[in-house]
Amino acid sequence: MADQASYAGKCFCGAVEITASGEPVAMGYCHCSSCRQWSAGPVNAFTLWPPQSVRVTKGGEHVEGYQKTDTSVRKFCELCGGHLYTEHPLWGVTDVYAAIIPSLRYQPSLHVNYAETVLPLKDGLPKYKDMPAEMGGSGDLLPE
């Protein structure tokens, strides 16, 4: 897999570095209150990867985690508090925040948890009330 794409990222202070290899399985926006509170923003831009595609390449001893729900283990740098990624064990994916891997061409394809939005967006992408059915959600779409 020498031809496999690789995207480098780091925390806010640079003490922790990660690499995501290959291509994400999905990219989009999450509007849930947990993501909004964690990111301190009105929406979270996510990139979902197979867990084995995401590696901490430097500063692993500084990676801390916080688990509020069964669906998410949020990882951050203990030195600067910079967000790194979220493990989603029930869904078998790892969310690397789009903002920390600037070399990845971010191409969102959907919105999830749009029923909770505080920032309505008109971009033509599907807007799931909660999650797609294949991820355990209702699969219901909401209008723009």
C-alpha positions in Angstrom: 0.0 0.0 0.0 2.8 2.4 -0.8 0.5 4.4 -3.0 -2.0 5.0 -0.2 -2.7 8.6 0.6 -1.6 9.8 4.0 -2.8 12.9 5.9 -1.0 14.4 8.8 -2.6 16.3 11.6 -1.6 17.7 15.0 -3.1 19.2 18.1 -3.1 22.9 18.8 0.3 23.0 20.4 1.9 20.4 18.1 2.9 17.9 20.9 0.6 15.2 19.5 0.6 14.3 15.8 -1.6 11.8 14.0 -1.8 10.3 10.5 -4.9 9.2 8.7 -4.2 6.8 5.8 -6.3 5.9 2.8 -9.5 7.7 2.3 -12.3 8.5 4.7 -15.5 6.4 4.5 -17.6 9.5 4.9 -17.3 13.2 5.3 -20.0 15.5 6.5 -21.4 17.8 9.2 -22.8 16.9 12.6 -25.3 19.2 14.3 -25.8 17.4 17.6 -25.6 19.3 20.8 -22.7 17.1 22.0 -20.5 17.9 19.0 -21.5 21.5 19.2 -20.5 21.8 22.8 -17.3 19.8 22.4 -16.2 21.8 19.3 -17.4 25.1 20.7 -18.9 25.8 17.3 -22.4 25.7 15.7 -21.5 22.6 13.6 -18.8 19.9 13.5 -17.0 19.0 10.2 -16.2 15.2 10.5 -14.2 12.8 8.5 -14.9 9.1 9.3 -12.1 6.5 8.9 -11.7 2.9 9.7 -10.0 2.8 13.1 -6.9 1.0 11.8 -6.3 4.0 9.4 -5.8 6.5 12.2 -2.5 6.4 14.1 -0.9 8.7 16.7 2.6 9.2 15.4 4.0 11.5 18.1 3.1 12.4 21.6 0.9 9.5 22.4 1.6 9.9 26.1 -0.2 13.3 25.9 -3.5 11.9 24.5 -6.3 11.9 26.9 -9.9 10.8 26.4 -13.4 11.7 27.6 -16.4 9.4 27.2 -19.8 11.0 27.9 -21.9 8.4 26.0 -21.6 4.8 24.7 -21.2 6.1 21.1 -18.2 8.4 21.5 -14.7 8.5 23.1 -13.3 12.0 22.4 -9.5 12.3 22.3 -7.5 15.5 23.0 -4.0 16.7 23.9 -3.6 17.0 27.7 -1.1 19.8 27.3 -3.1 22.3 25.1 -6.6 20.7 25.2 -6.5 20.6 21.3 -9.1 18.2 19.9 -7.7 15.3 17.8 -10.4 12.7 17.0 -13.4 10.7 18.3 -13.6 7.0 18.5 -17.0 5.6 17.7 -16.7 2.0 18.7 -20.4 1.1 18.1 -20.2 2.3 14.5 -16.6 1.0 13.9 -15.2 4.3 12.7 -13.0 7.1 14.0 -13.8 10.7 13.4 -10.8 12.9 12.7 -11.8 16.5 12.8 -11.5 18.0 9.3 -9.8 21.1 10.7 -6.8 19.2 12.0 -5.9 17.5 8.7 -5.6 20.5 6.3 -4.1 18.5 3.4 -7.3 16.4 3.0 -9.7 17.9 0.4 -12.8 18.1 2.5 -15.9 17.0 0.5 -18.9 16.7 2.8 -21.7 14.5 1.5 -24.4 14.7 4.3 -25.6 16.4 7.5 -26.4 14.2 10.6 -28.5 15.2 13.6 -29.9 18.1 11.6 -33.0 18.1 13.9 -30.7 19.7 16.5 -29.2 22.4 14.2 -28.7 25.9 15.3 -27.1 26.9 12.0 -29.4 26.0 9.1 -27.4 25.5 5.9 -28.6 25.5 2.3 -26.0 23.4 0.4 -28.0 20.8 -1.3 -26.7 17.9 0.8 -29.0 15.4 2.5 -30.0 16.4 6.0 -30.7 13.5 8.2 -33.0 14.1 11.2 -30.7 11.9 13.2 -28.5 9.3 11.5 -28.7 7.2 8.3 -30.5 3.9 8.9 -27.3 1.9 8.3 -25.8 3.7 11.4 -28.8 2.9 13.6 -30.7 6.1 12.9 -34.2 6.6 11.5 -32.9 7.5 8.1 -35.5 10.3 7.9 -34.5 13.3 5.9 -35.4 16.9 6.7 -35.9 19.7 4.2 -33.4 22.5 3.7 
